[in-house]
Amino acid sequence: MEQLVGATLMTLALLDVFLTVLYARAGTGIFARRVSHVLWWVFRHLSRLAGSSNKSQESRSGRNL
């Protein structure tokens, strides 16, 4: 059972990478868009909690997306 779940997750991850890289302009990635939106939201709120007024924390977090 664990091997089946692991194989399924690996297949989905590889499919997402394949679709994101080869069809980047079409926006066909399975998880990439959702993950990037969630990460951007997290970094934006962390920068607000840190008290950054010049958005420098947000600009530094872009490379993580």
N, C-alpha and C positions, 0 to 999 in steps of 0.2 A: 504494500500500500504506500509506504513512504517513498519507494523508488518511483512509483507511478506519479505521485504528487511532484517529486523533484524533477522528473522528466517533463512533466507538463509545464512547470514553471520555467524551466530552461528553454523549452520550445517557444513559449510565449515571449520570453525575453529576447530570444534570437529573432523571432518574427518581428517584434517591435523595432529592434535595431535595423533589421533589413528594410522594413517599410520606411523608417525614419530617414535612413541614409540614402536609399535609392530613390525614394519618392518624397524628398524633403519639401518641395513646393506644394505638393498635393495635400500635405497635412494628414497622412494616412497612418501615422503611428498609433499603436493601441494605447500605450501608457504615457508616452513621452510628453504630450501636451498637458495632461492632467498633472503629472509629476512636476513639470516646470511651473505650472500655475500655483501648486501648493507650496513649492519651495520659494517662489517669489513672495507669496503671502507671508510665509514664515519669516523670511529675511526682512521684509518691510516692517513687520510688527516688532521684530527684535531690534531693529534700528530705532524704532520709536521708543521702545523701552529703555534703550541705552541713552536716549536723550540727544541723539544726533540731529542737529538742526540743519545741517548743510547737505544732507542726503549722501554723505560720503560712505556710510556703511552700506547703503543700497548699491552704490556704484561698485564697491568692492565685492559684493556678493554675486555679481553677474557672471563671473567666471565659473561659479559652481552650478549654474544652470546649464 
